[in-house]
Amino acid sequence: MTSPEPLLQVRDLRVQVGERTVLHSVSLDVNAGSLVVLMGANGSGKSTLGLALAGHPAYQVLGGQALLAGQDLLALPAHERARAGLFLSFQSPPDVPGVKNNLFIRTALNAQRESRGQPPLDAFDFLTSAKQAAKALGLPEAMLGRPVNEGFSGGERKRNELLQLALLQPRLALLDEIDSGMDVDGVRAVVEQVRRQRAQGTAFIVVSHYLQMIEQLEPDAVLRLDQGCIAETGDLGLARHIAETGFASRTAPAGA
Amino acid sequence: MASPEPISTAQALADKPQEAPLEQALQRPYQHGFVTDIESDSLPPGLDEDTIRAISRKKKEPQFLLDWRLAAFRRWQTMALPDWARLKIAPIDFQALSYYSAPKSMKDKPKSLDEVDPKLLETYEKLGVPLHERAALAGVAVDAVFDSVSVGTTFRKQLADVGVIFCSFSHAVQNHPELVEKYLGTVVPQGDNFYAALNSAVFSDGSFVYIPKGVKCPMELSSYFRINAQNTGQFERTLIIAEEGSSVSYLEGCTAPQRDENQLHAAVVELIAHDDAFIKYSTVQNWYPGDEHGVGGIYNFVTKRGLAAGKRSRIAWTQIETGSAITWKYPSCVLRGEGSSGEFFSIAVSNHRQQADTGTKMIHLGKNTTSRIVSKGISAGHAHNAYRGLVRINPGAEGARNHTQCDSLLIGPHCGAHTFPYVDSGRADAVVEHEATTTRISAERLFYCEQRGIDAQEATALIVGGFCQAVLEELPMEFALEAKALLAVSLEGAVG
């Protein structure tokens, strides 16, 4: 972490879902262009962090702070957090029946462009860049004309998240188990896309347990979340160790 | 028909300011809510045989039509208001309504747009009605009905070149009485139902279309209806005849000025398709729905029916219903010709306190007749939306098939959707399929859109547009865009 001001600064974030406090105190910094891998046992709060930062209405922030490029994320409604440059790749992306993929993504992109004072892209210009992006990701063009995620396989939905990541060009992307359900080619596409966007300054928080992909992503840091707190901070070595020995052996002493 | 709380009275009208300045009126919430201050030549409120004679005399009608109206009136007097729909309707005092209203400046019958009252044209401008340049650009012929008298017809000559007759109903009565006499009431008889009988007795004007044998109508025909004179029920009558091998696409779109009284609207539309003819009838209905408490708003009781008379003839209804306080409307097809087919594509939106009871009837009489129904109902606020459909297979309809898809979308916890699909099959071998779904705009879908930067309002419009896609695809292009915009406007504030 060398640059002066981190792109994302999270301080003592506490989050409740229903009656249950899921994040007790989470603090982390992520610099522009850097990549943090988040690991942790089921229920440790990995998805909660992403959903809370993105502003899901069911995730109630009890305290703490989250700044994206100095902007107070927690004070913004969900769509404005997205416009500020936050992208969340969903663990289980929902479908939007009847709404064509290219219309959906163009509507999102133009909403974001408008908030930045940029002119909207017309359907033709958008389609041109969407086709290029789809090709680069190994997606069939026909996927652009199909309704969003309707009848998509799990892997196709994840590739579609990747396509949106590529077209929306966020400043910070949270990828929640983007590799799950994907085939080998899909995982390769993730690695390549992340590499491209990182080079342009996009910061990443990646939730994954797939060591091979984590290694290829060349993370700046690996964090282990446990019971709503960051229990360990390390590098690839931590990821390798977790992959080898699992979570159970680590959590026991922490709780004792 | 006396009632304790009439929905509109002459007294209420007298107490109200007659004219609202256009600018001021334009700032009202309802987008199309304003009143043009053209003097109306109206009959006093009330309805008896003299009223009907007066209407007929004013319109210089032939004897057969006066007799027909009077027969309808006598039938109507014996009929009771229908009460089977899932609607709550305040009592209507039919004696408190005025049954004829013509813009005064129309007495001299303008020959071209230059002769039309500029105020009238201004109204169309504000509404965005493409009467002249825009009509030409869009390739749409417009028969503009303003209150009860048609004031301008464009493209009449182009249509006349191929033998198409597209004119006001009154014009047809004067110039093509033989066609009117032959077809009027053949699809919707005078005594068909309470409102159809009332319409038959007092109808003022409407549109008339005749497509000769073998002619494909060279343009979409469009008619814009407006309710303008206060306290005047509108009783349009539309008749479309497609001869053998011909085809026509007719568009009807409506907006109305805002006012406080409920307004009664009871139209009748009759379509007749001969052998191998195709009639497509599309409607965008956006009348004033009343405010969020349900005050004001149009009462819309419409009878629309098409007769697929000829072999392989085809009738398709497409409707986008977003307006009116009450909608009671069942565009139907009578499939008499062998191999004929009927289609019904519908989007009905009800918000706030709106009530919609709408659907279709497909009556299979001929062999190998087919019908398809796609209904999308959307409810928000405290509104209730009912789909009511009947598929009847008569014993002679060998090889008849129907497919019905009926979907409801609920927005918020206080609205309701109700589905009443009646099937009456007189044949064991008939294929009648029905699918129905009811869904809510889920929080997950909404959040997914918002996470991509789309705000709740636009996300709702997007999700609703997707829900309606199968019907929107059936609309002519320019109508589809208008309809999408209308859906978004109708549901503003429903979410978020």
Interface residues (C-beta under 8 A of the other chain):
Chain A: A54 G55 H56 P57 A58 P77 A78 H79 R81 A82 R83 F87 L88 F90 P93 P94 D95 V96 P97 G98 V99 L103 F104 I105 T107 A108 L109 A111 Q112 S115 P147 Q164 L168
Chain B: S442 A443 E444 R445 F447 Y448 C449 E450 Q451 R452 G453 I454 D455 A456 E458 A459 L462 I463 G465 G466 F467 C468 Q469 A470
